[in-house]
Amino acid sequence: MKNDDVSRWRTSSYTTATQTCVEVGALADGAAVRDSKDRAAGYFVADQAQWSAFIAAIKAGRFER
């Protein structure tokens, strides 16, 4: 998969100039995630089912500190 396959990269609304955050890009069947401070390092991909499960876990508070 090439970077060209990913559309509409969006930066987290929590990103500031001094923080490391992520960007999420749309794929035909899922999402790609990359480091906003090191875009050249690549990205990982989640299919639609994986991405939906991840978002549901976030909303359920499973990653709260």
Secondary structure as GFF3:
##gff-version 3
##sequence-region A 1 65
A	DSSP	three_ten_helix	3	5	.	.	.	ID=ss1
A	DSSP	beta_strand	7	11	.	.	.	ID=ss2
A	DSSP	beta_strand	22	27	.	.	.	ID=ss3
A	DSSP	beta_strand	30	35	.	.	.	ID=ss4
A	DSSP	three_ten_helix	39	41	.	.	.	ID=ss5
A	DSSP	beta_strand	44	47	.	.	.	ID=ss6
A	DSSP	alpha_helix	48	59	.	.	.	ID=ss7
###
